[in-house]
Amino acid sequence: MAERAIQPKLLVVDDDEALLAALSELLGGEGYEVATAATAEDALDRLRDDTYHLVLCDLQLPGKNGIALVRAIHDACPATPVVLITGHGSIRSAVTALKRGAAEYMTKPIKPNRLLALCASLTADLPGWLPNKLLSGDRVDTVRFDGMVARSRAMRGVFERIRLAASADTTVLVVGESGTGKELVARSIHGRSPRARGPFVAVHTGAIPQELIATELFGHEKGSFTGATDRSEGKFELAENGTVFLDEVSTMDERTQVGLLRVLETFRFTRVGGKKERQADVRVVAASNRDLGEMVASGAFREDLFYRLNIFAIRLPPLRERAEDLPILAADLVAELGRKYGKPVPRIPPETERLLAAYHWPGNVRELKNVLEQATLLARGPELDPALLPQMMHRAPAPAETLSIPIGTAMSEVEREVILRTLAANGGNKTVTAEVLGISRRSIYNKLAQYARRQAPERDVQAVPTPAPDAAKIAVSGS
């Protein structure tokens, strides 16, 4: 592992000035950059202004106590480990602290050797920069998690499942549309797991010819097939003691599926053309943008392999289902791109935000990044002008995207269809739907409640083919 580019930065929180001075001297002497705070409120102010690799805080603080501070840091800066220190040690306090997100719990009097060993352990594999700054402009409920950012309940649920998956050395299946960030999730699971010191090996099976997937995964012996002039190790050998990430596992052929099933059942494999069985000490995280359950039903994917992969599943919501995340995602991406290209970070004005919110994002976060990258490169002023966005985000819908209503349909049904289809086009975002239709958000909620009371046949608004949200046209035809 490469040496850290900067000193690990620690924040020590305690209202005992003598103890703060002693800890600062002890930790500073070991090469840490140490900042101090006397209250939880002071600590949160520091976290808004700077980034820290580790926080040490006392349980008994004036005002907000240490456990409340642990929770606040865990919710807003989940990448930052926190150690709670107290002179009032008890099982109840320890359990509460760990449940609130503390990485460890220590009691006073502090043993210097144990403290230094703990600090070294918790900062050993952290990068020089962590996305844990509480930016002043962020809302309190914005969560930054291993390179991901969210406000939505759906993504908070994903983060919690990542934590659970990381704590258990079991196979994980990540399901989500293309561009939702499946590899980011896999890397997060690996980085938080006991295998974090081992390698993370990603295999994009969809990009490998089917006849070569087996040798790519399991390796081959010299002379096992035409062109095999040397022995080659496969990804499972290269990932020893670490994690293998199998992206787009649905593309595997029958033969490779059988080989993977055997690895998951026995954690043993044989190289192509070989006879010797080898042990696979790896953790498998698989991903798919297709519904493997449907593929099993159609006979395109082995049922037994599906059950082996689906021990712990994480579903990534598409961007259209997490519309409240889009503004903070866009702001973060523009800031990242500004740094990448050495340009002043442009502001995203309301009209540009409206166009971004109204678009359906079939390519999800990857497409959002591509759109913003182009706009950032083209920007010449302090704002991302709406004209910098692709033409497809401005134009009216094609005829196939219009809604056809037979003559004689009751107006209440016409209204219902228009509202539900426009809601679908906006990924369930009621605020944008109300703006597009020119009615209040309260009216949208009232109409949806009315439809529910009528017990009309339910429609899956996410599954309905979606027209462009800024032109809910009605084509009336004879029947």
C-alpha positions in Angstrom: 0.0 0.0 0.0 1.3 3.5 -0.9 2.3 5.7 2.0 -0.3 8.3 3.1 0.4 11.7 1.4 -0.5 13.7 4.5 -0.6 13.2 8.3 -3.6 11.5 9.7 -5.8 14.2 11.3 -7.5 13.5 14.7 -10.1 15.5 16.5 -10.1 15.1 20.3 -13.3 16.3 22.2 -13.2 16.7 26.0 -14.0 19.4 28.5 -10.9 18.5 30.6 -8.2 20.9 29.5 -5.4 19.0 31.2 -6.5 15.7 29.4 -6.8 17.5 26.1 -3.2 18.8 26.5 -1.9 15.4 27.4 -3.6 13.6 24.6 -2.5 16.3 22.1 1.1 15.8 23.2 0.9 12.0 23.1 -0.7 11.8 19.7 1.3 14.6 18.2 4.5 12.8 19.2 3.3 9.8 17.2 2.9 11.9 14.0 -0.8 12.7 14.1 -2.1 16.2 13.4 -4.4 16.9 16.4 -7.2 19.4 16.8 -9.3 19.8 20.0 -12.8 20.8 21.0 -14.3 21.2 24.5 -18.0 20.7 23.5 -20.0 18.7 21.0 -21.1 21.9 19.3 -17.5 23.0 18.9 -16.6 19.6 17.5 -19.4 19.9 14.9 -18.3 23.4 13.9 -14.8 22.0 13.3 -16.2 19.1 11.2 -18.0 21.7 9.0 -14.7 23.5 8.4 -12.2 20.6 8.0 -11.8 16.8 7.5 -10.7 14.4 10.1 -9.6 10.7 9.9 -10.6 9.9 13.5 -12.6 11.5 16.3 -11.9 10.7 20.0 -14.7 12.1 22.3 -15.6 11.9 25.9 -19.0 10.7 27.0 -19.6 13.4 29.6 -19.6 16.8 27.8 -21.4 20.0 28.6 -24.6 20.4 26.6 -24.9 17.6 24.0 -23.2 14.4 25.4 -20.7 12.2 23.7 -23.3 9.6 22.5 -25.3 12.3 20.8 -22.1 13.6 19.1 -21.3 10.0 18.0 -24.7 9.8 16.3 -24.4 13.2 14.7 -21.0 12.3 13.2 -22.1 8.9 12.1 -25.2 10.3 10.3 -23.3 13.1 8.6 -19.8 11.7 8.2 -20.1 7.9 8.1 -16.6 7.5 6.8 -15.1 8.9 10.0 -14.6 6.4 12.8 -15.3 7.6 16.4 -13.9 6.3 19.6 -16.0 7.1 22.8 -13.9 7.6 26.0 -15.5 7.7 29.4 -14.7 7.4 33.1 -18.2 6.0 33.7 -17.8 2.8 31.9 -20.8 0.5 31.8 -22.1 -2.2 29.5 -25.2 -0.1 28.7 -23.1 2.9 27.7 -20.8 0.7 25.5 -23.7 -0.9 23.7 -25.5 2.4 23.2 -22.3 4.0 21.8 -21.7 1.1 19.4 -25.3 1.2 18.2 -25.1 4.9 17.6 -22.1 4.3 15.3 -19.0 4.3 17.5 -16.1 2.3 16.2 -14.7 1.5 19.6 -15.2 2.3 23.3 -12.5 3.0 25.9 -12.6 3.7 29.7 -10.5 6.1 31.8 -7.8 6.1 32.9 -6.6 5.8 29.3 -3.7 3.4 28.7 -1.4 5.2 26.2 -0.2 2.0 24.4 -3.8 0.8 23.9 -4.9 4.2 22.6 -2.0 4.5 20.2 -2.6 0.9 18.9 -6.3 1.7 18.4 -5.5 5.0 16.6 -3.0 3.2 14.3 -5.5 0.5 13.5 -8.4 2.9 12.7 -6.3 5.1 10.5 -4.1 2.5 8.8 -6.0 2.1 5.5 -7.8 5.4 5.3 -6.9 7.7 2.3 -5.4 11.1 2.8 -8.7 12.8 2.1 -12.1 11.6 3.3 -15.5 12.9 2.0 -16.6 13.7 5.6 -16.6 17.5 5.8 -20.0 18.9 7.0 -20.2 21.5 4.2 -22.0 24.6 5.5 -24.4 24.6 2.5 -25.5 21.0 3.0 -28.7 20.1 4.6 -28.4 18.3 7.9 -29.9 15.1 6.4 -27.3 14.8 3.6 -25.3 11.6 4.1 -21.9 11.1 2.5 -20.9 7.4 2.4 -17.7 6.1 0.7 -17.9 8.3 -2.4 -21.7 8.3 -2.5 -24.0 11.0 -1.3 -27.8 10.9 -0.6 -30.7 12.5 1.1 -33.3 9.9 0.0 -34.7 7.2 2.3 -34.0 4.6 -0.4 -30.2 5.3 -0.5 -30.0 5.5 3.3 -31.4 2.0 3.3 -28.7 1.0 0.8 -26.0 2.4 3.0 -27.3 0.4 6.0 -27.3 -2.8 4.0 -23.7 -2.1 2.9 -22.8 -1.9 6.6 -24.6 -5.2 7.3 -23.0 -6.9 4.3 -19.5 -5.7 5.3 -19.8 -7.2 8.7 -20.7 -10.7 7.4 -18.3 -12.6 5.1 -21.1 -13.8 2.8 -21.9 -13.6 -0.9 -23.7 -10.4 -1.9 -25.9 -9.7 -5.0 -26.1 -6.1 -6.1 -29.0 -5.4 -8.5 -29.6 -2.1 -10.3 -29.9 -0.5 -13.7 -26.8 0.5 -15.6 -25.1 3.5 -14.2 -26.5 3.3 -10.6 -23.1 2.6 -9.0 -23.0 -1.1 -8.4 -19.2 -1.2 -8.4 -19.0 1.7 -5.9 -21.2 -0.4 -3.6 -19.0 -3.5 -4.1 -15.9 -1.5 -3.2 -17.6 0.0 -0.2 -18.5 -3.5 1.1 -14.9 -4.6 0.6 -13.4 -1.6 2.2 -15.5 -1.9 5.3 -15.0 -5.7 5.7 -12.2 -7.7 7.4 -10.9 -8.4 3.9 -10.1 -4.7 3.3 -6.3 -5.4 3.4 -6.7 -8.0 0.6 -7.1 -7.2 -3.1 -10.4 -6.1 -4.8 -10.5 -7.7 -8.2 -13.3 -6.5 -10.6 -14.3 -8.7 -13.5 -16.7 -7.2 -16.0 -18.0 -10.4 -17.5 -20.1 -8.8 -20.1 -17.0 -7.4 -21.8 -15.3 -10.8 -22.0 -16.1 -13.3 -24.9 -18.1 -16.2 -23.4 -15.6 -18.7 -24.4 -12.9 -16.9 -22.4 -14.8 -16.2 -19.2 -13.9 -19.5 -17.5 -10.1 -19.0 -18.1 -10.4 -15.4 -17.0 -12.0 -16.4 -13.7 -10.2 -19.7 -12.9 -7.0 -19.4 -15.0 -5.6 -22.0 -17.4 -2.7 -24.4 -17.7 -0.1 -24.2 -20.6 -1.4 -25.9 -23.7 -5.0 -26.2 -22.4 -6.3 -24.6 -25.6 -4.9 -23.0 -28.8 -2.9 -19.9 -27.8 -2.4 -21.0 -24.2 1.4 -20.8 -24.5 1.9 -20.1 -20.7 0.1 -21.0 -17.5 -2.1 -18.1 -16.3 -3.7 -17.4 -12.9 -7.4 -16.5 -12.8 -9.1 -13.7 -11.0 -10.0 -16.0 -8.1 -6.3 -16.7 -7.4 -5.4 -13.0 -7.8 -8.1 -12.1 -5.3 -6.8 -14.4 -2.5 -7.9 -13.1 0.9 -9.9 -10.3 -0.8 -13.0 -9.8 -2.9 -14.0 -10.8 -6.4 -16.5 -8.4 -8.0 -18.4 -10.1 -10.8 -20.2 -7.4 -12.8 -23.1 -8.3 -15.1 -23.1 -11.9 -13.9 -26.2 -12.5 -16.0 -24.0 -12.7 -19.2 -22.2 -15.9 -18.1 -22.7 -19.0 -20.2 -24.0 -22.3 -18.8 -20.5 -23.8 -18.4 -19.2 -20.8 -16.5 -22.3 -20.7 -14.3 -21.6 -24.3 -13.3 -18.0 -23.5 -12.4 -19.0 -20.5 -10.4 -21.7 -22.5 -8.6 -19.0 -25.0 -7.6 -16.8 -22.3 -6.2 -19.6 -20.8 -4.1 -20.5 -24.2 -2.8 -17.0 -25.6 -2.0 -14.7 -22.6 -2.4 -12.5 -24.8 -4.6 -11.8 -24.6 -8.3 -9.7 -26.1 -11.1 -7.8 -24.2 -13.8 -9.0 -24.7 -17.3 -7.0 -27.8 -18.6 -5.8 -28.5 -15.1 -6.4 -31.4 -12.7 -5.3 -29.9 -9.3 -8.0 -28.4 -7.1 -7.2 -25.1 -5.6 -8.7 -23.3 -2.6 -10.5 -20.0 -3.1 -10.3 -17.8 0.0 -12.3 -15.0 -1.5 -15.6 -13.1 -0.9 -17.8 -12.9 -4.0 -19.9 -9.8 -4.7 -22.0 -10.2 -7.9 -23.9 -7.6 -9.8 -26.6 -7.6 -12.5 -28.7 -5.0 -14.3 -31.2 -7.7 -15.3 -33.7 -9.5 -13.1 -32.1 -12.8 -12.4 -35.3 -14.2 -11.0 -37.0 -13.6 -14.4 -34.0 -15.2 -16.1 -34.4 -18.3 -13.9 -38.1 -18.5 -14.9 -37.2 -18.3 -18.6 -34.4 -20.9 -18.2 -31.6 -18.4 -19.1 -30.0 -18.6 -15.7 -29.4 -21.5 -13.3 -31.8 -21.6 -10.4 -29.2 -23.1 -8.0 -26.7 -20.5 -8.8 -29.2 -17.7 -8.4 -30.0 -18.9 -4.8 -26.2 -19.1 -4.0 -25.7 -15.5 -5.2 -28.9 -14.1 -3.7 -27.9 -14.8 0.0 -27.8 -11.1 0.7 -29.2 -8.7 -1.9 -28.9 -5.0 -2.3 -31.1 -3.2 -4.7 -29.9 0.2 -6.0 -32.7 2.5 -6.9 -32.5 4.3 -10.3 -32.0 8.0 -10.2 -35.6 8.7 -11.2 -36.7 7.1 -7.9 -34.4 9.3 -5.8 -35.2 12.7 -7.2 -34.3 14.5 -3.9 -30.7 13.3 -4.3 -30.3 14.9 -7.7 -29.4 18.5 -6.5 -26.7 17.5 -4.1 -25.4 14.9 -6.6 -25.2 17.5 -9.3 -23.5 20.0 -7.1 -20.9 17.5 -5.9 -20.2 16.3 -9.5 -19.8 19.9 -10.8 -17.4 20.6 -7.9 -15.4 17.4 -8.7 -15.3 18.2 -12.4 -14.2 21.8 -11.7 -11.2 20.5 -9.7 -10.5 17.9 -12.4 -10.3 20.4 -15.2 -8.8 23.3 -13.1 -11.8 25.5 -13.7 -13.8 27.7 -11.2 -16.8 25.7 -10.0 -19.8 27.1 -11.9 -23.2 27.6 -10.1 -26.2 25.6 -11.2 -29.0 28.1 -11.7 -32.8 27.3 -11.1 -33.6 26.8 -14.8 -30.8 24.3 -15.3 -31.9 22.5 -12.0 -35.5 22.4 -13.4 -34.3 20.7 -16.6 -32.1 18.3 -14.7 -35.0 17.4 -12.4 -37.5 17.0 -15.3 -35.3 14.5 -17.3 -35.9 10.8 -16.8 -32.1 9.7 -16.6 -32.2 6.3 -18.3 -28.4 6.1 -17.8 -28.7 7.1 -14.1 -25.8 8.7 -12.2 -23.3 7.8 -15.0 -25.4 9.7 -17.5 -25.8 12.7 -15.1 -22.0 12.8 -14.7 -21.5 12.7 -18.5 -24.0 15.5 -19.1 -22.5 17.7 -16.4 -18.9 17.0 -17.6 -19.8 18.3 -21.0 -21.6 21.3 -19.6 -18.7 22.1 -17.2 -16.1 21.9 -20.1 -18.3 24.3 -22.2 -19.1 26.7 -19.4 -17.4 30.1 -19.9 -19.2 32.1 -17.1 -20.0 31.6 -13.4 -23.1 29.5 -14.2 -24.1 26.3 -16.0 -26.4 27.9 -18.5 -29.4 25.7 -19.5 -28.2 26.0 -23.1 -25.2 23.9 -22.2 -27.4 20.8 -21.5 -27.9 18.3 -24.4 -30.7 19.1 -26.9 -32.6 16.0 -25.8 -33.3 17.6 -22.5 -35.0 20.6 -24.2 -37.0 19.1 -27.1 -40.7 18.1 -27.1 -41.5 14.4 -26.9 -41.6 12.2 -30.0 -45.1 11.0 -31.2 -44.6 7.6 -29.6 -44.3 9.4 -26.2 -47.8 11.0 -26.4 -50.8 9.6 -24.6 -53.7 8.4 -26.7 -57.2 8.7 -25.2 -60.3 7.2 -26.9 -63.2 9.5 -27.6 -65.9 9.2 -25.0 -63.5 8.6 -22.1 -64.8 10.4 -18.9 -62.9 13.5 -18.0 -62.1 12.1 -14.6 -60.3 9.2 -16.2 -58.5 11.5 -18.6 -57.3 13.5 -15.7 -56.3 10.4 -13.8 -54.3 9.0 -16.8 -52.5 12.3 -17.4 -51.5 12.7 -13.7 -50.3 9.2 -13.3 -48.4 9.1 -16.6 -46.7 12.5 -15.9 -45.9 11.3 -12.4 -44.2 8.2 -14.0 -42.3 10.4 -16.4 -40.9 12.3 -13.4 -39.9 9.2 -11.4 -42.6 9.8 -8.8 -41.5 13.3 -8.0 -44.7 15.1 -7.1 -43.2 18.6 -6.9 -41.9 18.4 -10.5 -45.2 16.8 -11.7 -47.2 19.6 -10.2 -45.0 22.2 -11.9 -45.3 20.5 -15.3 -49.1 20.2 -15.0 -49.5 23.7 -13.7 -51.3 22.7 -10.5 -50.3 22.7 -6.8 -48.5 19.9 -5.1 -51.4 19.7 -2.6 -53.7 19.0 -5.6 -51.4 16.1 -6.7 -51.5 14.6 -3.2 -55.3 15.1 -3.0 -55.8 13.4 -6.4 -53.6 10.4 -5.6 -55.5 10.0 -2.3 -58.8 10.2 -4.2 -57.6 7.5 -6.6 -56.6 5.2 -3.7 -60.1 5.7 -2.1 -61.8 4.8 -5.3 -59.8 1.5 -5.3 -59.2 1.8 -9.0 -56.9 -0.8 -10.5 -53.4 0.0 -9.3 -50.8 1.2 -11.8 -47.1 0.8 -11.4 -46.2 4.3 -12.1 -42.5 3.4 -12.3 -43.1 0.7 -15.0 -45.4 2.7 -17.3 -43.7 3.9 -20.5 -42.8 7.5 -19.8 -43.4 10.6 -21.9 -41.1 13.6 -21.6 -42.3 15.4 -18.5 -42.6 18.9 -20.0 -45.2 18.0 -22.6 -48.0 15.7 -21.4 -49.8 15.8 -24.8 -53.2 14.1 -25.4 -53.9 12.8 -28.9 -57.6 12.2 -29.2 -58.6 9.7 -31.9 -61.8 8.0 -32.9 -62.3 4.4 -31.8 
